[in-house]
Amino acid sequence: MISITEIQGHSELENWKSQWFDAFTSSNAVDLSASYHFLVGEYQQLNSDRNKQLLIAHNNDVLLGAMLYSKKEQYLFKNLLKFQYIQMGGHYVSDALLLGNEPEKVFYAFIRYLKRRYPKSSWFACDQLSVNQYQQVLKTKSTGSLVGQGDPVAIFNVSEGGKKTIKEKMKKKSRANINYCERLLHRNFDSVDMVVEVEFSSKEQNDVLFSRFIELEDSGWKQEEAGSILRRSGGLCFHQAVSNSASSVGQMCWSELIVDGKTIAMLFSVKNDRTVWVCKTAYDEGYKKYSPGAVLLTKFLEGMADQPSIDTVNMITGYEWLNKWSPEKHNYHSFVSFNDTWKGRLAYWLKQFNNRAWKRV
C-alpha cells in the first residue's frame, strides 16, 4: 500500500534522509533532480514564499518516492479565463523520486493525492522529465493526459572507447582549437594542473572550494548581467545546501584548472555510482584566449573516461556550445494530466488547439 505524506516541517525529513541518500547512490535510474541534495535543497532554500510543498510516498517506514509541487495560475482563452494548476517537480528538471519495482504506481499515487487535495485545479504538469522518468510516467495510463517534447540535454557516454575517444569525437576545428589552447597554456605558464577533488577530509575543505567557485563564477558577463549564483535570489543558499549535502556522503566533485597556482576554471559536479552531473561551470574571463572552460571540460571528460565506475556525464542542459564535443542529445519531456472538471476539460482542448506539438496519451 502506498501512503502519501505532506512534509510539514524540516525535522520530518530526517526520517527519510538515509533511505533517500541510499536510493540516489545505488540507482542509476534516479536523476540528480530527484536526489535529496536537489529536491530538499530547493524545498528549503528556493521557497521564500512557501508555495512549494514536498510529498513523501511510503509504505509504513519504507521510502517509495518524493515529489515537489507548487500551486500556480494561468490565463487562457485570450486571457478571459483564469485556471489554477499544480506544477510538479523542481525549477528545471521535473523528476520526482520514484522507487520500487513499479515506480509508475508511485507516480500515479502522487497524481491521485494531488487531484483529491486540489479538486479545483484544472491540470497537473511536469515541464522537464528525464527520458527514464518519462517512460515510467507513460505507464500510469492517466486519462486525459498530454505529452510533449522539452529542451535537449547533452550526455556523454564515457564508458565506451576510453580517454582517447573524447577528442576523437570532437569536430575537427574544435579539436584543433583545444589542442592549440593546451599548448599555449604550457608555453606561457610554468605549471598547468587539472585537479579533481571527490573525497573530502573535512567540511572546511569543501567550503573553501565552494567559496572559490562562487567568486570565480561571479565575474565577467555573469556579474554584469546578474546571472551568477551570487546574484540570483536564493541561488547562493541553494547551491551551498547542495554542496554540503553531496559532500557529506562523498558525492560532491570539484574540478579545477590551475596555472601557476591560480584557479582559472572550475566545474561544480555531483556524482553517484555510475553518473556525474555537471551542474555549473565557471572561468576567469581574463584568460579567455586560452578557452579555460573548454580545456577543463575536455580534461574532465577524459578523466571520467578513465574511471571504470563512471558510465555517463550528464550536462543537465543542452547549450549549443557543448556541440563541439559531439555529445548524445536526449530530450526532456513534458507531461500534463487534466482534472475531470469543466475547466479541466476545456483546458485539455485549448492546449491541444494552441499547440499542435502536444500528443494525447
C-alpha positions in Angstrom: 0.0 0.0 0.0 1.3 3.5 -1.0 0.7 6.3 1.5 1.4 10.0 0.8 2.6 12.3 3.5 2.9 16.1 3.0 6.0 17.3 4.9 5.1 19.9 7.5 8.5 20.7 8.9 12.2 20.2 8.1 12.6 17.9 11.1 10.3 15.3 9.4 12.8 14.9 6.6 15.3 13.3 8.9 13.1 10.2 8.9 13.7 9.7 5.2 17.2 11.1 4.7 19.2 7.9 4.9 17.0 5.9 2.6 16.9 8.8 0.1 20.7 9.0 0.1 20.9 5.3 -0.5 18.4 5.4 -3.3 20.4 8.0 -5.2 23.7 6.3 -4.6 22.7 2.9 -5.7 20.2 3.5 -8.5 21.3 4.9 -11.9 17.6 5.4 -12.7 17.4 8.3 -10.2 18.2 11.7 -11.7 20.1 14.3 -9.8 17.0 16.5 -9.8 15.3 13.8 -7.6 18.1 13.5 -5.2 17.9 14.6 -1.6 20.5 17.2 -2.4 18.4 18.9 -5.0 14.8 18.3 -4.0 15.2 19.1 -0.4 17.7 21.9 -1.3 15.0 23.6 -3.4 12.3 23.0 -0.9 14.3 24.6 1.9 16.3 27.3 0.0 14.2 28.3 -3.1 10.9 28.6 -1.3 10.8 32.1 0.2 7.0 32.4 -0.5 6.4 28.9 1.0 4.4 28.0 -2.1 6.5 24.8 -2.8 5.4 21.7 -0.9 7.1 18.3 -0.5 5.3 15.0 -0.7 6.7 11.7 0.5 5.4 8.3 -0.7 6.0 5.4 1.6 4.8 2.0 2.7 5.0 2.3 6.5 8.6 3.2 7.1 9.9 2.3 3.6 10.5 5.2 1.3 8.9 4.8 -2.1 9.2 8.3 -3.5 9.3 12.1 -3.1 7.8 14.9 -5.2 8.0 18.7 -5.1 4.9 20.7 -6.2 3.5 24.3 -6.2 0.2 25.9 -6.9 0.1 28.3 -9.9 -2.3 30.2 -12.1 -2.5 30.8 -15.9 -4.9 32.7 -18.1 -6.2 31.0 -21.3 -8.7 31.8 -24.0 -7.4 35.3 -24.8 -6.8 35.9 -21.1 -10.5 35.7 -20.3 -10.4 32.6 -18.1 -8.1 32.0 -15.1 -7.0 28.4 -14.4 -5.5 27.1 -11.2 -3.0 24.3 -11.8 -0.3 22.3 -10.0 3.3 22.4 -11.1 5.1 19.2 -10.2 8.9 18.9 -9.9 11.8 21.3 -9.4 12.7 24.6 -11.0 14.4 23.0 -14.0 14.3 19.2 -14.3 10.9 17.9 -13.1 11.8 14.4 -11.9 10.3 13.0 -8.8 11.9 10.3 -6.7 10.2 7.0 -7.8 11.4 3.8 -6.2 10.4 0.1 -6.1 9.6 -2.4 -8.7 6.6 -0.4 -10.1 7.6 3.2 -10.0 4.7 4.2 -12.2 2.4 3.3 -9.4 4.2 5.7 -7.1 3.8 8.5 -9.6 0.1 7.6 -10.0 -0.3 7.8 -6.2 1.1 11.3 -6.3 -1.3 12.4 -9.0 -4.3 10.8 -7.2 -3.3 12.6 -4.0 -3.0 16.0 -5.7 -6.3 15.6 -7.5 -8.0 14.9 -4.2 -6.1 17.6 -2.4 -6.8 20.3 -5.1 -10.1 19.3 -6.8 -10.5 22.8 -8.4 -7.1 22.6 -10.1 -7.5 22.2 -13.9 -4.3 20.3 -14.6 -1.1 18.8 -13.1 2.1 19.4 -15.0 5.7 18.3 -15.3 7.7 20.5 -17.7 11.1 18.7 -17.9 11.1 15.0 -17.3 14.2 12.9 -17.9 13.8 10.1 -20.5 13.8 7.4 -17.8 11.1 9.1 -15.8 9.1 10.0 -18.8 8.9 6.3 -19.8 7.8 5.5 -16.2 5.1 8.2 -16.3 3.7 6.9 -19.6 2.9 3.6 -17.9 0.5 5.3 -15.5 -2.1 5.4 -18.3 -3.6 8.5 -16.6 -6.7 9.5 -18.5 -7.0 13.0 -20.1 -3.2 13.5 -20.4 -1.0 15.2 -22.9 2.8 14.8 -23.5 5.3 17.0 -25.4 9.0 17.3 -26.1 11.1 19.6 -23.9 14.6 21.0 -24.1 17.6 18.9 -25.1 20.3 17.6 -22.7 23.8 16.8 -23.6 25.1 13.4 -22.3 28.5 11.9 -22.8 28.8 8.1 -22.7 32.4 7.8 -21.3 32.3 4.1 -20.8 33.0 3.3 -24.4 36.3 3.8 -26.1 38.3 5.3 -23.3 40.0 8.6 -22.9 41.3 8.9 -26.5 37.7 8.9 -27.9 36.8 12.2 -26.2 38.9 14.3 -28.6 38.3 11.9 -31.5 34.6 12.6 -31.4 35.1 16.4 -31.4 34.7 18.4 -34.6 38.0 18.9 -36.3 38.1 22.6 -35.8 37.1 22.4 -32.2 39.7 19.7 -31.5 42.4 21.8 -33.2 41.4 24.8 -31.0 41.6 22.8 -27.8 45.0 21.3 -28.7 46.2 24.8 -29.5 45.0 26.3 -26.2 46.6 23.5 -24.2 49.9 24.1 -26.0 49.6 27.9 -25.3 48.9 27.3 -21.6 52.0 25.1 -21.3 54.1 27.6 -23.2 53.1 30.7 -21.2 52.9 29.2 -17.7 55.4 27.3 -15.6 52.8 24.9 -14.2 49.4 23.8 -15.6 47.3 21.4 -13.5 43.9 19.9 -13.7 42.7 18.8 -10.2 39.6 16.7 -9.5 38.5 16.6 -5.8 35.9 14.0 -4.8 36.6 12.7 -1.3 36.9 15.4 1.4 38.6 15.1 4.7 36.5 17.9 6.2 33.5 20.2 5.6 36.0 23.1 5.8 37.8 21.8 2.7 34.6 21.7 0.7 33.6 25.1 1.9 37.0 26.5 0.6 36.3 25.0 -2.8 32.7 26.3 -2.8 33.8 29.8 -1.9 36.5 29.7 -4.7 33.9 28.6 -7.2 31.3 31.3 -6.2 34.0 34.0 -6.5 35.1 32.8 -9.9 31.6 32.4 -11.2 30.6 35.9 -10.1 32.8 37.6 -12.6 32.7 38.8 -16.2 29.4 38.8 -18.0 27.6 36.8 -15.3 28.3 39.6 -12.8 27.3 42.3 -15.3 24.0 40.6 -16.2 23.2 39.5 -12.6 23.3 35.9 -13.9 25.6 34.4 -11.3 24.7 32.2 -8.4 25.6 35.0 -6.0 23.2 37.5 -7.7 20.2 35.3 -8.2 17.5 35.2 -5.4 18.2 32.1 -3.3 21.0 30.9 -5.6 23.8 31.0 -3.0 21.8 29.2 -0.3 20.5 26.6 -2.7 23.9 25.7 -4.2 25.6 25.8 -0.7 22.9 23.3 0.5 23.5 21.0 -2.5 27.3 21.2 -2.0 27.1 20.5 1.8 24.6 17.6 1.3 26.5 16.0 -1.5 29.9 16.3 0.1 28.6 14.8 3.4 28.2 11.5 1.5 31.2 11.7 -0.8 29.2 12.7 -3.9 30.5 16.3 -4.4 33.0 16.6 -7.2 35.1 19.7 -7.8 37.4 20.2 -10.8 39.9 23.0 -11.2 42.2 24.2 -14.0 45.2 25.8 -12.2 48.0 27.8 -13.8 50.9 29.0 -11.7 48.9 28.5 -8.6 45.9 30.4 -9.8 42.5 28.8 -10.5 41.1 29.9 -13.8 38.3 27.5 -14.4 36.1 25.2 -12.2 33.3 22.6 -12.6 30.7 22.1 -9.9 29.5 18.4 -10.2 27.7 15.8 -8.3 28.2 12.0 -8.8 26.7 8.7 -7.8 27.9 5.2 -8.6 27.6 5.4 -12.4 26.8 9.1 -13.4 28.4 12.5 -13.0 26.1 15.6 -13.4 28.0 18.8 -14.2 25.8 21.4 -12.6 27.7 24.6 -13.1 30.8 25.9 -14.9 33.0 28.9 -14.1 36.1 30.5 -15.6 38.2 33.7 -15.4 37.4 35.9 -18.4 40.9 37.4 -18.1 42.2 34.1 -19.5 39.6 33.7 -22.2 42.1 33.5 -25.0 43.1 30.1 -23.5 39.5 28.8 -23.5 40.0 27.6 -19.9 36.4 26.3 -19.5 36.6 24.2 -22.7 40.1 22.9 -21.8 38.9 21.9 -18.3 35.8 20.2 -19.6 37.8 18.2 -22.1 40.3 17.1 -19.5 37.4 16.3 -17.1 35.7 14.1 -19.7 38.9 12.3 -20.4 39.4 11.8 -16.7 35.9 10.4 -16.3 36.5 8.0 -19.3 39.4 6.6 -17.2 37.1 5.8 -14.3 35.7 2.3 -14.7 32.8 3.1 -12.4 31.5 6.0 -14.4 29.3 5.4 -17.4 27.9 8.8 -18.3 28.5 12.5 -17.8 25.2 14.5 -17.8 25.5 18.2 -18.5 21.8 18.9 -17.4 21.4 21.4 -20.2 22.0 21.1 -24.0 23.5 24.5 -24.8 24.9 24.9 -28.3 28.5 25.5 -27.0 28.5 21.8 -25.9 28.1 20.6 -29.5 31.9 20.9 -30.1 32.3 17.6 -28.1 29.6 15.8 -30.1 27.5 14.6 -27.2 24.4 12.5 -27.4 21.3 14.7 -27.2 18.4 13.4 -25.3 15.2 15.4 -24.9 13.4 16.2 -21.7 9.6 15.6 -22.0 6.6 17.4 -20.6 3.5 15.7 -19.1 0.1 17.2 -18.2 -2.7 15.3 -16.6 -6.1 17.2 -16.6 -8.7 17.1 -14.0 -12.2 15.8 -14.8 -13.9 19.2 -14.3 -15.4 21.6 -16.9 -12.3 23.8 -16.6 -10.0 20.8 -16.9 -11.8 19.5 -20.0 -11.7 23.0 -21.5 -8.0 23.4 -20.8 -7.4 20.0 -22.3 -9.0 21.1 -25.6 -7.4 24.6 -25.6 -3.9 23.4 -25.0 -4.2 21.0 -28.0 -5.7 23.7 -30.1 -3.0 26.2 -29.3 0.0 23.9 -29.5 -0.2 21.0 -32.1 3.1 19.6 -30.6 1.1 18.1 -27.7 0.2 14.5 -28.1 -2.6 12.6 -26.3 -1.6 9.7 -24.1 
